[in-house]
Amino acid sequence: MDKVTDWAYLLFNETTDEEVKAVAIMLLNGDLSIKELTKMDSIKVHFSSVKKKRRKGYIKSKELNKFVEEHLILGD
């Protein structure tokens, strides 16, 4: 997987805040860019946290794959 997918997964699992979860799904599907995400004040703290977690290897492949399968919207 790429780093944007990793960030979306970590962001989704970072919190119970539904707004953050929605942003993570938008990021996964390409509906939101990293540039747009970093301008969102409510997400900045979460995003800096997930970037650190990714560097430290907090990604579990099976859980990441399940997240992508459940939330990635594929075109017809």
MOWOJO-V644011 format. One record per run of one state. SS is the DSSP state (@ for helix, = for strand, . for the rest). FROM is the first residue (numbers start at 1). TO is the last residue. Records with the same first field share a line. If there is no record, write none. Layout:
BEGIN
SS = FROM-TO  FROM-TO
END
This chain:
BEGIN
. = 1-2  15-17  30-33  39-40  56-60  72-76
@ = 3-14  18-29  34-38  41-55  61-71
END
